[in-house]
C-alpha cells in the first residue's frame, strides 16, 4: 500500500501522514475473512460491513479464530461491462480508499487504512456477477481489506526499526534507520523487509530460532528480549554494529 499511497498524494505529504504507522503483516486468517465476505456480498447481492445475518467485521474475525483487540474493515466496489483488468480495478479501488483514509486522518474520524493501532491485514479482490435490489444484474469487482491488532497472549507481532549504531550510543536514532533490510529466519526465509523509515513488522515464530540481519545472528526464544509490549504487539529495535 505504500507505493499506492505515493501515487495518490505527493511523496512528502504521504511520508508525513505515514509517520507512526507500522508496516502491515499479511495474515492468512484475515485474508480468508476478507475473501469470504467478498464472495458473500457478491452471492447475496449486498454491500455492507454487516451481513444480512447481522454479523459485524469483529464477529467474522473472531469466529474465524483470530483473537482481536481491534478490527477495522474497508471495502470498495466497481461495476463494469464486458471486461476490466483486475490490476486496473484494484488500483482504482485502492486509490479511492486511500484518498478517503487520508481525508479521515485530517478530520476527527478514525482512519481505517492509515491507523496507528493495526498491524495485520487481509486483503482480497473478488469478481463476479450479482443482482442488486432496485438496480438489477451487474458485473462487479469487490475489494475487501480487513486490518486488526491481536490480543495479548495470542500470536505476537514483532515491530521495530533496523538501525546502524553510527554514534555507538546503543540507541536507535531516526537518522540511523536503515531501509530495505531483510530480516530472515535462518534457513527458513524472509520474515520482513524494513520500509523507507527503517520500520519492520512480522508475525513472530514460536520456539527457538535464529534471526539473521545483514550477516548478524540473534538467538530467539519463546521469551524474547523486547523493548516494549503493547497488547499483542512486542517491540524490538535491531541495532546493528557500527560499520566503518
C-alpha positions, 0 to 999 in steps of 0.5 A: 500500500505504500507505493499506492499511497505515493501515487495518490498524494505527493511523496512528502505529504504521504511520508508525513501522514505515514509517520507512526504507522507500522508496516502491515503483516499479511495474515492468512486468517484475515485474508480468508475473512476478507475473501469470504465476505467478498464472495458473500456480498457478491452471492447475496447481492449486498454491500455492507460491513454487516451481513444480512445475518447481522454479523459485524467485521469483529464477529467474522474475525473472531469466529474465524479464530483470530483473537482481536483487540481491534478490527477495522474493515474497508471495502470498495466496489466497481461495476463494469461491462464486458471486461476490466483488468483486475490490476486496473480495478484494484488500483482504482479501488485502492486509490479511492480508499486511500484518498478517503483514509487520508481525508479521515486522518485530517478530520476527527474520524478514525482512519481505517487504512492509515491507523496507528493501532493495526498491524495485520491485514487481509486483503482480497479482490473478488469478481463476479456477477450479482443482482442488486435490489432496485438496480438489477444484474451487474458485473462487479469487482469487490475489494475487501481489506480487513486490518486488526491488532491481536490480543495479548497472549495470542500470536505476537507481532514483532515491530521495530526499526533496523538501525546502524549504531553510527554514534555507538550510543546503543540507541536507535536514532531516526537518522540511523534507520536503515531501509530495505533490510531483510530480516530472515529466519535462518534457513527458513526465509524472509520474515520482513523487509524494513520500509523507507523509515527503517520500520519492520513488522512480522508475525513472530515464530514460536520456539527457538530460532535464529534471526539473521540481519545483514550477516548478524545472528540473534538467538530467539526464544519463546521469551524474547528480549523486547523493548516494549509490549503493547497488547499483542504487539512486542517491540524490538529495535535491531541495532546493528554494529557500527560499520566503518 
